[in-house]
């Protein structure tokens, strides 16, 4: 690849380290050139690092800046321009338009907080930078938190790539520096002395900690407009004899070798290099929980986190680390290992190269591309959200560069969770525009073709199928459930639309095939597959344990799960309460009520728990799909009304009892080779307790064939999409 970077040229600290170290790594295997819009230390240091650099003598001469940039571009002919900072962003956008080259920018900090404390610069340069940012083709976020911030500001998630800062750990040593107990404990911070770094909080917290431990010392590396005010504050706090302002430090490894506790108090950060530099030298870390910091600092494991206003908490963490050498060493070593494994310079280069390749691939494509996905998304139902997550993951297996647009009731939530574009489901003009750009329309999972909830929803989803075909898209219904369709006129309408507009229907259960045959849908290719969610794995064991702890679920007791939903036919919550009591008294099973759709499922659980005398746990939090699979899989038995509670439990390895309010529940239980299903109208304490006894006789083991049956059809969905896209089917 031929990559050109633009930089403002006044870059210092983490931004300077990022640009130069990334440039060095890229130059190993690619053609690389850097344009600095200011002549000075940054450009000289980049040259000393072996980079080819063009610079501008007068940074304020914008025509000269543009001439240098255009001349460098015309000589070098880059495939992509990558910008850093406000001036570079402006120049990058202009050059991109003049030379038709894709342009991206790394967002090193929160743009709304740039120039904090300098109102004139914030108004002038901040406004110009905002103009340029809106016209970028792509964005590099140096932390997941910055990615989410950009999405909240309206940036299409598919234009954003997360590339964490990386440090060269190739020469790092595993040796920790033990200190004699009577030596001073040094707290250090490396930061610009500006309002955004929140240094006054550190001074006040340090003063409180030092009052408890006279061996504490503070070293502040950095310069900035707040220095004199901070010196006065240190004096007024009585710590000027143990707090040293050491000025700007170029030898950061040397600075951190003299530090025991690395502190960062920023109000806003992306992913600060100073924490990696401290980790390299085996410093324990205490940092504000902002931006991407929690992605490196795991509270209590690789360091301590606090909120930017929590002065007393910061003071306590500093004091605890100063008096507990074992804790200080444990946190420092854990942080060192995590930083070396996950945030190395080599890993940063690999991720950046992959991002560049995707940008160039997307920019080179012409004509219709991508997919539009429609379903019951953005309503808080974990099952439907899991379907979407699985479909998105499967489509990205086919083509990582494929643009995806989702119809959702909550487009921001969908964008944040799935990193796709999203439009409001009933915004018909936007829907039509997206269809005209797409190659394929996916009616995505769930039971959308049914008239039990209402005929209106059936008509809407049929309309989307008709509109997609009319717009020239290939059309597939993907891992879905069909029916019931009760009204004759709806059966005829559904058959007519499906026969004329849909090419392939993959269904998740055998009953759906019978419904399609009954209504007369015969022209589409119909294939028995599986629910899309079967491709999702469970969360790591520690994440599952944390989720159960947050819900107050005891970990020393065997569990029975209840996943209920509000439904007109659920008239006897006392039957479920009696079953929970029986499971506790007979088998010692602690009842856990876990909602799949929040907040709607909470009422159903509350009606049952109000009648219980035995211990129970009522979960109230929203969990990721992987956590739900792990939580339900950790139970001895799961009683579920919600279809996806039964699917998740089966994926996790737990036996299930279905309480059927809909034929899809019966069909699922039948398809996994089980008979443990009670129709809602036949629900009784005797039936429930009988099924619990049967599960106990099998030692609460899942039938080995259940998961196999569930996963058997998983490839049929993705292969059917490949077929419509003209891709090779595996």
C-alpha positions as CSV (number, residue, x, y, z in Angstrom):
1,X,0.0,0.0,0.0
2,X,1.0,3.6,-0.5
3,X,0.0,5.6,2.6
4,X,0.5,9.3,3.2
5,X,0.0,10.9,6.7
6,X,-0.8,14.5,7.3
7,X,0.1,16.0,10.7
8,X,-0.3,19.6,12.1
9,X,3.4,19.5,13.1
10,X,2.9,20.8,16.6
11,X,2.1,17.3,17.9
12,X,3.4,16.5,21.4
13,X,2.9,13.7,23.9
14,X,0.8,10.7,22.9
15,X,-0.2,12.1,19.5
16,X,3.4,12.6,18.5
17,X,4.4,9.1,19.8
18,X,1.4,7.6,17.9
19,X,2.2,9.2,14.5
20,X,5.9,8.5,14.5
21,X,5.8,5.0,15.9
22,X,3.0,4.0,13.5
23,X,4.8,5.6,10.6
24,X,7.9,3.6,11.4
25,X,6.0,0.3,11.6
26,X,4.1,1.0,8.3
27,X,7.3,2.0,6.5
28,X,8.7,-1.5,7.1
29,X,6.3,-3.1,4.6
30,X,4.6,-0.2,2.7
31,X,5.5,3.0,0.9
32,X,5.0,5.8,3.5
33,X,5.4,9.5,3.5
34,X,4.6,12.2,6.1
35,X,3.6,15.8,5.6
36,X,4.0,18.1,8.6
37,X,2.3,21.5,8.3
38,X,4.9,23.0,10.7
39,X,8.7,23.0,10.6
40,X,10.1,22.2,14.1
41,X,10.8,19.4,16.6
42,X,8.0,17.1,15.5
43,X,9.2,17.0,11.8
44,X,12.9,16.7,12.9
45,X,12.1,13.8,15.2
46,X,10.2,12.1,12.5
47,X,13.2,12.4,10.1
48,X,15.5,11.1,12.8
49,X,13.2,8.1,13.1
50,X,13.9,7.4,9.4
51,X,10.6,8.7,7.9
52,X,10.4,10.7,4.6
53,X,9.0,14.1,5.7
54,X,7.7,17.2,3.8
55,X,7.2,20.2,6.0
56,X,6.0,23.8,5.8
57,X,8.2,26.7,7.1
58,X,5.3,29.0,8.0
59,X,2.4,27.1,9.6
60,X,0.0,30.0,9.3
61,X,0.5,30.3,5.5
62,X,-2.4,28.1,4.5
63,X,-1.8,28.5,0.7
64,X,1.8,27.3,1.2
65,X,0.5,24.4,3.3
66,X,-1.9,23.4,0.5
67,X,0.9,23.7,-2.2
68,X,3.3,21.5,-0.2
69,X,0.5,18.9,0.4
70,X,-0.5,18.8,-3.3
71,X,3.1,18.6,-4.5
72,X,3.8,15.7,-2.1
73,X,0.6,13.9,-3.2
74,X,1.4,14.4,-6.9
75,X,4.9,13.0,-6.4
76,X,4.0,10.1,-4.1
77,X,0.6,9.2,-5.5
78,X,-0.9,7.7,-2.3
79,X,-3.8,5.3,-2.2
80,X,-5.0,6.8,1.0
81,X,-4.4,10.0,3.1
82,X,-4.5,9.7,6.9
83,X,-4.8,12.9,8.9
84,X,-3.9,13.8,12.5
85,X,-5.2,17.0,14.1
86,X,-7.4,20.0,13.0
87,X,-5.1,21.6,10.4
88,X,-4.2,18.2,8.9
89,X,-7.9,17.4,8.7
90,X,-8.7,20.6,6.8
91,X,-5.9,20.0,4.4
92,X,-6.7,16.4,4.0
93,X,-10.3,17.1,3.1
94,X,-9.3,19.7,0.5
95,X,-6.7,17.5,-1.1
96,X,-9.0,14.5,-1.1
97,X,-11.6,16.5,-3.1
98,X,-9.0,17.9,-5.5
99,X,-7.2,14.6,-6.1
100,X,-10.0,12.1,-5.5
101,X,-8.2,10.1,-2.9
102,X,-9.9,8.5,0.2
103,X,-9.2,10.4,3.4
104,X,-9.4,9.3,7.0
105,X,-8.5,10.8,10.3
106,X,-7.4,9.6,13.7
107,X,-9.4,11.1,16.5
108,X,-6.8,11.5,19.2
109,X,-9.1,13.3,21.6
110,X,-12.7,14.4,22.1
111,X,-13.1,17.2,19.5
112,X,-15.6,19.1,21.7
113,X,-13.0,19.3,24.5
114,X,-10.0,20.4,22.3
115,X,-8.6,23.8,23.2
116,X,-10.4,23.6,26.6
117,X,-9.6,26.8,28.5
118,X,-8.9,28.8,25.3
119,X,-12.3,30.1,24.1
120,X,-11.0,31.9,21.0
121,X,-9.1,28.9,19.7
122,X,-12.0,26.6,20.5
123,X,-14.4,28.8,18.6
124,X,-12.2,29.2,15.5
125,X,-10.2,26.0,15.1
126,X,-12.8,23.9,16.8
127,X,-15.5,25.0,14.2
128,X,-13.1,24.5,11.3
129,X,-12.1,21.1,12.5
130,X,-15.8,20.2,13.0
131,X,-16.4,21.2,9.3
132,X,-13.5,18.9,8.2
133,X,-14.5,16.0,10.4
134,X,-18.0,15.8,8.8
135,X,-16.4,15.4,5.4
136,X,-14.0,12.6,6.2
137,X,-14.5,9.2,4.4
138,X,-13.3,7.2,7.4
139,X,-12.3,7.6,11.1
140,X,-9.7,5.9,13.3
141,X,-10.8,5.8,16.9
142,X,-8.0,5.0,19.4
143,X,-10.5,3.5,21.9
144,X,-13.9,1.9,21.9
145,X,-15.2,4.8,23.9
146,X,-14.2,7.3,21.2
147,X,-15.9,5.0,18.6
148,X,-19.2,5.2,20.6
149,X,-18.8,9.0,21.0
150,X,-18.5,9.3,17.2
151,X,-21.5,7.1,16.6
152,X,-23.6,9.2,19.0
153,X,-22.6,12.3,17.0
154,X,-24.1,10.7,13.9
155,X,-21.1,9.1,12.2
156,X,-21.9,5.8,10.3
157,X,-20.3,3.1,12.4
158,X,-19.1,1.4,9.2
159,X,-16.8,4.4,8.6
160,X,-15.1,4.0,12.0
161,X,-12.2,1.7,12.8
162,X,-10.8,1.1,16.3
163,X,-7.0,1.0,16.4
164,X,-5.6,1.1,20.0
165,X,-2.3,2.9,20.7
166,X,0.5,0.4,20.9
167,X,4.0,0.5,22.4
168,X,7.1,-1.5,21.5
169,X,7.4,-4.1,24.1
170,X,10.1,-6.1,22.2
171,X,12.8,-5.1,24.7
172,X,10.7,-5.0,27.8
173,X,11.9,-7.1,30.8
174,X,9.8,-9.1,33.2
175,X,11.8,-7.9,36.2
176,X,9.9,-5.9,38.8
177,X,11.7,-3.4,41.0
178,X,11.3,-4.2,44.6
179,X,11.8,-1.4,47.1
180,X,13.0,-1.4,50.7
181,X,10.2,-0.6,53.1
182,X,11.8,2.7,54.2
183,X,12.3,4.2,50.8
184,X,9.9,6.9,49.5
185,X,7.0,5.8,47.3
186,X,6.8,8.0,44.2
187,X,3.5,8.9,42.6
188,X,4.0,10.2,39.0
189,X,1.9,11.8,36.3
190,X,3.0,12.7,32.7
191,X,0.6,15.1,31.2
192,X,0.1,18.6,29.8
193,X,-0.6,21.1,32.5
194,X,-4.0,22.1,31.0
195,X,-7.5,22.0,32.4
196,X,-8.4,18.8,30.6
197,X,-5.8,16.9,32.6
198,X,-7.5,17.8,35.9
199,X,-4.2,18.1,37.8
200,X,-5.8,20.0,40.8
201,X,-7.7,16.8,41.7
202,X,-4.4,14.9,41.9
203,X,-2.8,17.6,44.1
204,X,-5.7,17.6,46.6
205,X,-5.9,13.8,46.7
206,X,-2.1,13.4,47.0
207,X,-2.2,15.9,50.0
208,X,-4.7,13.7,51.8
209,X,-2.8,10.5,51.1
210,X,0.6,12.1,52.1
211,X,-0.9,13.2,55.4
212,X,-1.4,9.5,56.1
213,X,1.9,8.3,54.7
214,X,4.8,10.7,54.9
215,X,6.9,8.5,52.6
216,X,4.8,9.6,49.6
217,X,6.4,11.8,46.9
218,X,4.8,13.3,43.8
219,X,6.6,14.0,40.5
220,X,4.7,15.9,37.7
221,X,6.2,15.7,34.2
222,X,4.8,18.2,31.7
223,X,4.3,21.8,30.9
224,X,1.4,24.1,30.1
225,X,-0.6,27.2,30.8
226,X,-1.7,26.0,34.2
227,X,1.7,25.5,35.7
228,X,2.0,28.6,37.9
229,X,-1.6,28.1,39.2
230,X,-0.8,24.5,40.0
231,X,2.4,25.4,41.8
232,X,0.4,27.9,44.0
233,X,-2.1,25.2,44.8
234,X,0.6,22.8,45.8
235,X,2.0,25.5,48.1
236,X,-1.4,26.2,49.7
237,X,-1.9,22.5,50.3
238,X,1.5,22.3,52.1
239,X,2.9,19.7,49.7
240,X,5.4,21.8,47.8
241,X,8.3,20.1,49.7
242,X,7.2,16.6,48.5
243,X,5.7,17.5,45.1
244,X,8.1,18.3,42.2
245,X,7.3,19.9,38.9
246,X,10.0,18.5,36.7
247,X,8.9,20.1,33.4
248,X,8.7,18.6,30.0
249,X,10.4,15.2,29.9
250,X,11.7,13.7,26.7
251,X,13.0,10.5,28.3
252,X,9.7,8.9,29.4
253,X,11.2,5.5,30.1
254,X,13.7,7.2,32.5
255,X,10.9,9.1,34.2
256,X,8.7,6.1,34.8
257,X,11.6,4.0,36.0
258,X,11.6,6.4,39.0
259,X,7.8,6.1,39.6
260,X,6.0,3.5,41.7
261,X,2.4,4.6,41.1
262,X,1.4,6.0,37.8
263,X,-1.7,8.3,38.0
264,X,-3.9,9.9,35.4
265,X,-6.7,12.2,36.4
266,X,-8.0,13.4,33.0
267,X,-11.5,14.6,32.4
268,X,-11.4,13.2,28.9
269,X,-9.0,10.7,27.2
270,X,-9.0,8.4,24.3
271,X,-6.3,5.8,25.0
272,X,-3.3,7.5,26.7
273,X,0.3,6.4,25.9
274,X,1.4,7.5,29.4
275,X,-0.4,4.4,30.9
276,X,1.4,2.1,28.5
277,X,4.7,3.8,29.2
278,X,4.2,3.3,32.9
279,X,3.1,-0.3,32.3
280,X,6.4,-0.9,30.4
281,X,8.3,0.1,33.5
282,X,6.1,-2.0,35.9
283,X,4.3,0.9,37.5
284,X,1.0,0.3,39.3
285,X,-1.7,2.5,37.8
286,X,-4.6,4.6,39.1
287,X,-6.6,6.4,36.5
288,X,-9.9,8.2,35.8
289,X,-12.5,6.0,34.2
290,X,-12.9,7.9,31.0
291,X,-12.5,7.2,27.3
292,X,-10.6,4.0,26.5
293,X,-8.8,3.8,29.9
294,X,-11.1,1.0,31.2
295,X,-10.1,-1.1,28.2
296,X,-6.6,-1.3,29.6
297,X,-7.2,-0.8,33.3
298,X,-9.5,-3.5,34.7
299,X,-10.5,-2.3,38.2
300,X,-8.9,-4.3,40.9
301,X,-7.0,-6.5,38.4
302,X,-4.7,-4.3,36.4
303,X,-5.1,-1.1,38.4
304,X,-7.7,1.1,40.1
305,X,-10.3,3.3,38.4
306,X,-12.2,6.4,39.8
307,X,-14.5,9.0,38.4
308,X,-12.9,12.4,37.7
309,X,-14.6,14.0,40.7
310,X,-13.8,11.3,43.3
311,X,-11.1,13.0,45.2
312,X,-11.3,10.9,48.3
313,X,-11.4,7.6,46.4
314,X,-8.2,8.7,44.5
315,X,-6.5,9.6,47.8
316,X,-7.5,6.2,49.3
317,X,-6.1,4.3,46.2
318,X,-2.8,6.2,46.4
319,X,-2.5,5.5,50.1
320,X,-3.4,1.8,49.8
321,X,-0.8,1.2,47.1
322,X,1.8,3.1,49.0
323,X,1.5,0.9,52.1
324,X,0.8,-2.4,50.5
325,X,3.8,-3.5,48.4
326,X,2.2,-6.9,47.5
327,X,-0.9,-5.2,46.1
328,X,1.3,-2.7,44.2
329,X,3.4,-5.4,42.7
330,X,0.4,-7.6,41.7
331,X,-1.4,-4.8,39.9
332,X,1.8,-3.6,38.2
333,X,2.6,-7.1,36.9
334,X,-1.0,-7.8,35.8
335,X,-0.9,-4.5,33.9
336,X,2.5,-5.2,32.3
337,X,1.3,-8.6,31.0
338,X,-2.0,-7.2,29.6
339,X,-0.3,-4.2,27.9
340,X,2.4,-6.4,26.3
341,X,-0.1,-9.0,25.0
342,X,-2.9,-6.7,23.8
343,X,-1.4,-3.2,23.1
344,X,1.9,-3.8,21.4
345,X,3.2,-1.7,18.5
346,X,3.2,-4.8,16.2
347,X,-0.5,-5.4,17.0
348,X,-1.3,-1.8,16.4
349,X,0.3,-2.0,12.9
350,X,-1.6,-5.2,12.1
351,X,-5.0,-3.7,13.0
352,X,-4.2,-0.5,11.1
353,X,-3.2,-2.4,8.0
354,X,-6.4,-4.4,8.1
355,X,-8.4,-1.1,8.5
356,X,-6.6,0.5,5.5
357,X,-7.3,-2.6,3.4
358,X,-11.0,-2.4,4.2
359,X,-11.1,1.3,3.5
360,X,-9.5,0.8,0.1
361,X,-11.8,-2.1,-0.7
362,X,-14.9,-0.1,0.1
363,X,-13.7,3.0,-1.7
364,X,-13.0,1.0,-4.9
365,X,-16.5,-0.5,-5.2
366,X,-19.0,0.9,-7.6
367,X,-22.7,0.3,-8.2
368,X,-25.0,-1.7,-5.9
369,X,-23.4,-3.1,-2.8
370,X,-24.3,-4.1,0.6
371,X,-27.4,-5.5,2.4
372,X,-30.5,-4.2,4.0
373,X,-31.7,-6.2,7.1
374,X,-35.3,-6.0,8.4
375,X,-36.7,-7.5,11.6
376,X,-38.1,-6.7,15.0
377,X,-35.0,-4.9,16.1
378,X,-34.5,-2.1,18.6
379,X,-37.2,-3.1,20.9
380,X,-35.2,-4.5,23.8
381,X,-35.9,-8.2,23.1
382,X,-32.7,-10.2,23.7
383,X,-33.8,-12.9,21.3
384,X,-34.4,-10.5,18.4
385,X,-31.2,-8.6,19.1
386,X,-29.3,-11.9,19.2
387,X,-30.8,-12.8,15.7
388,X,-29.5,-9.5,14.4
389,X,-26.0,-9.9,16.0
390,X,-25.8,-13.4,14.4
391,X,-26.9,-12.2,10.9
392,X,-24.4,-9.3,11.0
393,X,-21.6,-11.7,12.1
394,X,-22.5,-14.2,9.3
395,X,-22.6,-11.5,6.6
396,X,-19.2,-10.2,7.7
397,X,-17.8,-13.7,7.3
398,X,-18.9,-13.5,3.6
399,X,-17.6,-10.0,3.0
400,X,-16.1,-7.9,5.7
401,X,-16.3,-4.8,3.5
402,X,-20.1,-5.2,2.8
403,X,-22.1,-2.1,3.9
404,X,-25.0,-3.1,6.1
405,X,-28.2,-1.1,6.9
406,X,-30.6,-2.3,9.6
407,X,-34.3,-1.2,10.0
408,X,-34.7,-0.6,13.7
409,X,-37.1,1.1,16.2
410,X,-34.0,2.4,18.0
411,X,-31.4,3.2,15.4
412,X,-28.8,4.7,17.8
413,X,-28.9,1.5,20.0
414,X,-28.6,-0.7,16.9
415,X,-25.7,1.4,15.6
416,X,-23.9,1.2,18.9
417,X,-24.4,-2.5,19.4
418,X,-23.8,-3.9,15.9
419,X,-21.5,-1.3,14.3
420,X,-23.8,-1.0,11.3
421,X,-25.8,1.8,9.7
422,X,-29.4,1.9,10.9
423,X,-32.5,3.8,9.9
424,X,-35.9,4.1,11.7
425,X,-38.0,1.2,10.6
426,X,-40.9,3.3,9.5
427,X,-38.9,5.9,7.6
428,X,-40.1,4.7,4.2
429,X,-38.2,7.3,2.0
430,X,-34.9,6.3,3.7
431,X,-35.7,2.7,3.4
432,X,-36.3,3.0,-0.4
433,X,-33.0,4.9,-0.8
434,X,-31.1,2.2,1.0
435,X,-32.8,-0.5,-1.1
436,X,-31.7,1.2,-4.4
437,X,-28.1,1.0,-3.2
438,X,-28.2,-2.6,-1.9
439,X,-27.6,-6.0,-3.6
440,X,-29.6,-8.1,-1.1
441,X,-32.6,-7.7,1.2
442,X,-32.7,-9.9,4.3
443,X,-35.9,-10.5,6.2
444,X,-34.1,-11.4,9.3
445,X,-35.2,-14.2,11.6
446,X,-38.0,-14.2,14.1
447,X,-41.7,-14.8,13.4
448,X,-42.5,-11.9,11.2
449,X,-45.0,-13.6,8.8
450,X,-47.8,-14.1,11.3
451,X,-51.0,-12.4,12.3
452,X,-51.4,-13.4,15.9
453,X,-50.0,-10.1,17.3
454,X,-51.7,-8.1,14.5
455,X,-52.4,-8.1,10.8
456,X,-50.7,-4.6,10.6
457,X,-47.3,-6.0,11.3
458,X,-47.8,-8.8,8.7
459,X,-48.8,-6.2,6.1
460,X,-45.7,-4.1,6.9
461,X,-43.3,-7.0,6.5
462,X,-44.9,-8.1,3.3
463,X,-44.6,-4.6,2.0
464,X,-40.9,-4.6,2.7
465,X,-40.4,-7.8,0.7
466,X,-42.4,-6.4,-2.2
467,X,-40.5,-3.0,-2.1
468,X,-37.1,-4.8,-2.0
469,X,-37.8,-6.9,-5.1
470,X,-39.3,-3.8,-6.9
471,X,-36.0,-1.9,-6.1
472,X,-34.0,-4.7,-7.7
473,X,-32.6,-6.5,-4.6
474,X,-32.1,-10.2,-4.3
475,X,-34.6,-11.3,-1.5
476,X,-34.2,-13.9,1.2
477,X,-36.1,-14.7,4.4
478,X,-33.3,-15.8,6.8
479,X,-33.6,-18.4,9.6
480,X,-37.2,-17.4,10.3
481,X,-40.3,-18.8,11.8
482,X,-43.5,-18.7,9.9
483,X,-47.0,-18.4,11.3
484,X,-49.5,-18.8,12.6
485,X,-51.4,-17.0,9.7
486,X,-55.0,-17.5,10.7
487,X,-57.1,-15.3,8.5
488,X,-57.8,-16.6,5.0
489,X,-57.3,-13.2,3.3
490,X,-53.9,-12.9,5.1
491,X,-52.9,-16.4,3.9
492,X,-53.7,-15.5,0.3
493,X,-51.9,-12.2,0.5
494,X,-48.8,-13.7,2.2
495,X,-48.6,-16.5,-0.4
496,X,-48.9,-14.0,-3.3
497,X,-46.2,-11.8,-2.0
498,X,-43.8,-14.6,-1.1
499,X,-44.3,-16.4,-4.4
500,X,-43.7,-13.3,-6.4
501,X,-40.9,-11.6,-4.5
502,X,-38.9,-14.0,-2.4
503,X,-36.2,-16.3,-3.8
504,X,-35.1,-18.3,-0.8
505,X,-36.8,-19.0,2.6
506,X,-34.7,-20.7,5.3
507,X,-36.8,-21.6,8.2
508,X,-35.7,-22.5,11.8
509,X,-38.2,-25.2,12.5
510,X,-40.1,-27.9,10.7
511,X,-43.6,-26.5,11.6
512,X,-42.8,-23.4,9.5
513,X,-42.5,-25.6,6.4
514,X,-46.0,-26.9,7.1
515,X,-47.4,-23.4,7.5
516,X,-45.8,-22.4,4.1
517,X,-47.3,-25.4,2.4
518,X,-50.7,-24.7,4.0
519,X,-50.9,-21.1,2.8
520,X,-49.6,-22.0,-0.7
521,X,-46.1,-20.5,-0.7
522,X,-44.5,-22.8,-3.2
523,X,-42.3,-20.8,-5.6
524,X,-39.5,-19.7,-3.2
525,X,-36.8,-22.3,-2.4
526,X,-37.7,-23.5,1.1
527,X,-34.9,-24.9,3.3
528,X,-34.9,-26.2,6.9
529,X,-32.0,-24.5,8.6
530,X,-31.6,-23.2,12.2
531,X,-32.2,-20.1,14.2
532,X,-29.4,-17.6,13.3
533,X,-28.4,-17.3,17.0
534,X,-26.9,-20.8,17.1
535,X,-23.7,-19.4,15.8
536,X,-23.2,-17.2,18.9
537,X,-20.9,-18.6,21.7
538,X,-21.1,-18.0,25.4
539,X,-19.2,-15.4,27.3
540,X,-16.0,-16.3,29.3
541,X,-16.5,-17.9,32.7
542,X,-15.4,-14.8,34.6
543,X,-17.9,-12.6,32.7
544,X,-20.7,-15.0,33.5
545,X,-19.7,-15.1,37.2
546,X,-19.6,-11.3,37.2
547,X,-23.1,-11.1,35.6
548,X,-24.5,-13.5,38.2
549,X,-22.9,-11.6,41.0
550,X,-24.4,-8.3,39.8
551,X,-27.8,-9.9,39.9
552,X,-27.2,-11.2,43.4
553,X,-27.5,-14.9,42.3
554,X,-25.7,-17.2,44.8
555,X,-22.9,-19.2,43.2
556,X,-22.8,-22.0,45.8
557,X,-26.3,-23.3,45.0
558,X,-27.7,-25.3,42.0
559,X,-30.0,-23.1,40.0
560,X,-33.3,-23.5,38.1
561,X,-34.1,-20.7,35.6
562,X,-37.6,-19.3,34.8
563,X,-37.9,-17.1,31.6
564,X,-41.5,-15.9,31.5
565,X,-43.4,-13.4,29.4
566,X,-46.6,-11.4,29.8
567,X,-49.2,-13.3,27.9
568,X,-53.0,-13.3,28.2
569,X,-53.0,-17.1,28.7
570,X,-50.7,-16.9,31.7
571,X,-53.6,-16.8,34.2
572,X,-52.1,-18.9,37.0
573,X,-48.7,-17.6,38.2
574,X,-49.3,-19.7,41.3
575,X,-48.6,-22.8,39.3
576,X,-45.1,-21.6,38.5
577,X,-44.6,-20.5,42.1
578,X,-45.6,-24.0,43.3
579,X,-43.1,-25.6,40.8
580,X,-40.3,-23.3,42.1
581,X,-41.1,-24.2,45.7
582,X,-41.1,-27.9,44.7
583,X,-37.7,-27.6,43.0
584,X,-36.3,-25.9,46.1
585,X,-37.7,-28.3,48.6
586,X,-37.1,-31.6,46.7
587,X,-33.8,-30.8,44.9
588,X,-32.4,-27.7,46.5
589,X,-32.7,-25.7,43.2
590,X,-32.5,-21.9,43.8
591,X,-35.0,-20.2,41.4
592,X,-33.7,-17.4,39.1
593,X,-36.1,-15.3,37.2
594,X,-34.3,-14.0,34.1
595,X,-36.0,-11.6,31.7
596,X,-35.3,-11.9,27.9
597,X,-37.2,-8.7,26.9
598,X,-36.9,-5.7,29.2
599,X,-38.9,-4.3,30.8
600,X,-41.9,-6.3,29.6
601,X,-40.9,-9.6,31.2
602,X,-40.4,-8.2,34.6
603,X,-44.1,-8.1,35.4
604,X,-44.6,-11.8,34.6
605,X,-41.7,-12.6,37.0
606,X,-43.1,-10.3,39.7
607,X,-46.5,-12.1,39.7
608,X,-44.7,-15.3,40.5
609,X,-42.1,-14.1,43.0
610,X,-44.8,-12.3,45.0
611,X,-46.2,-15.8,45.8
612,X,-42.9,-17.4,46.8
613,X,-41.8,-18.4,50.3
614,X,-38.5,-20.1,49.1
615,X,-35.3,-18.1,48.3
616,X,-35.1,-16.7,44.7
617,X,-33.3,-14.2,42.6
618,X,-35.1,-11.8,40.3
619,X,-32.8,-10.4,37.6
620,X,-33.4,-6.9,36.4
621,X,-30.4,-6.0,34.3
622,X,-29.9,-6.2,30.5
623,X,-27.2,-8.7,29.5
624,X,-25.3,-9.3,26.3
625,X,-26.4,-12.4,24.4
626,X,-23.2,-14.2,25.2
627,X,-23.8,-13.6,28.9
628,X,-27.4,-14.9,28.6
629,X,-26.2,-18.1,27.0
630,X,-23.6,-18.6,29.7
631,X,-26.0,-17.7,32.5
632,X,-28.8,-20.1,31.3
633,X,-26.2,-22.8,30.5
634,X,-24.9,-22.7,34.1
635,X,-28.3,-23.7,35.4
636,X,-29.4,-27.3,36.2
637,X,-32.7,-26.7,34.4
638,X,-34.5,-23.9,32.6
639,X,-38.3,-23.4,32.3
640,X,-39.0,-21.1,29.4
641,X,-41.8,-19.4,27.7
642,X,-39.6,-17.2,25.5
643,X,-38.3,-19.2,22.5
644,X,-34.8,-17.7,22.7
645,X,-34.6,-18.5,26.4
646,X,-34.9,-22.2,25.4
647,X,-32.4,-21.7,22.5
648,X,-29.9,-20.0,24.7
649,X,-30.2,-22.6,27.4
650,X,-29.7,-25.4,24.9
651,X,-26.7,-23.7,23.4
652,X,-25.3,-23.3,27.0
653,X,-25.8,-27.0,27.7
654,X,-28.8,-26.9,30.1
655,X,-31.9,-29.1,29.8
656,X,-35.1,-27.2,29.2
657,X,-38.9,-27.4,29.8
658,X,-40.9,-25.4,27.3
659,X,-44.2,-23.7,28.4
660,X,-45.8,-23.1,25.0
661,X,-47.9,-20.1,24.2
662,X,-47.1,-20.4,20.5
663,X,-46.5,-23.3,18.1
664,X,-42.9,-22.2,17.6
665,X,-42.1,-23.3,21.2
666,X,-43.6,-26.8,20.5
667,X,-41.7,-27.0,17.3
668,X,-38.4,-26.1,18.8
669,X,-38.8,-28.7,21.6
670,X,-39.8,-31.3,19.0
671,X,-36.8,-30.5,16.7
672,X,-34.2,-30.9,19.5
673,X,-35.7,-34.4,20.1
674,X,-37.4,-33.6,23.4
675,X,-40.9,-34.0,24.7
676,X,-40.6,-31.6,27.7
677,X,-43.2,-29.1,26.5
678,X,-46.4,-28.1,28.3
679,X,-49.0,-26.1,26.4
680,X,-50.0,-23.0,28.3
681,X,-53.6,-24.0,28.5
682,X,-52.6,-27.3,30.1
683,X,-50.2,-25.8,32.6
684,X,-50.5,-27.2,36.1
685,X,-48.3,-27.7,39.1
686,X,-48.5,-31.5,38.6
687,X,-47.3,-31.2,34.9
688,X,-44.4,-28.9,35.8
689,X,-43.3,-31.0,38.8
690,X,-43.5,-34.1,36.7
691,X,-41.1,-32.6,34.1
692,X,-38.8,-31.4,36.9
693,X,-38.7,-35.0,38.2
694,X,-37.9,-36.4,34.8
695,X,-35.0,-34.0,34.4
696,X,-33.7,-35.0,37.9
697,X,-33.9,-38.7,36.9
698,X,-31.5,-37.8,34.1
699,X,-29.2,-36.0,36.6
700,X,-30.2,-32.7,35.0
701,X,-28.1,-33.6,31.9
702,X,-29.0,-32.3,28.5
703,X,-29.6,-34.9,25.9
704,X,-26.4,-35.1,23.9
705,X,-28.3,-34.8,20.6
706,X,-30.1,-31.5,21.5
707,X,-27.2,-29.1,20.7
708,X,-26.3,-31.2,17.7
709,X,-29.8,-30.9,16.3
710,X,-29.7,-27.2,17.0
711,X,-26.5,-26.6,15.1
712,X,-27.1,-29.0,12.3
713,X,-28.6,-26.4,10.0
714,X,-26.5,-23.4,10.8
715,X,-24.6,-23.3,7.6
716,X,-27.7,-23.4,5.4
717,X,-28.5,-19.8,6.2
718,X,-25.2,-18.3,5.3
719,X,-24.8,-20.5,2.2
720,X,-28.1,-19.4,0.9
721,X,-27.0,-15.7,1.1
722,X,-23.7,-16.7,-0.6
723,X,-25.8,-18.3,-3.4
724,X,-27.8,-15.1,-4.0
725,X,-24.7,-12.9,-3.9
726,X,-23.0,-15.2,-6.4
727,X,-20.4,-16.3,-3.9
728,X,-18.9,-19.8,-3.7
729,X,-20.8,-22.0,-1.3
730,X,-18.6,-23.9,1.1
